[in-house]
Amino acid sequence: MILEKEFQFILALDALKKVNRRNFNLDDSRRENTAEHSWQIVVFAQVLLPYAKDKDKIDLLRVIRML
């Protein structure tokens, strides 16, 4: 069932919270997890898009899917 695959994907995303990265968060209090990193880089892409060269040629949804 297709919906079953969607739930499996959501659970896999949730599991990323348990995967710590080597780098620390901005205040150096702890290591960031992969879920935080993924969320942050997607937000960065959206915030910085207006400053990109040839921004009208960038498919933001494609960028987000790649990230």
Long-range contacts (C-beta under 8 A, 24 or more apart in sequence): 38-67, 41-67, 42-67
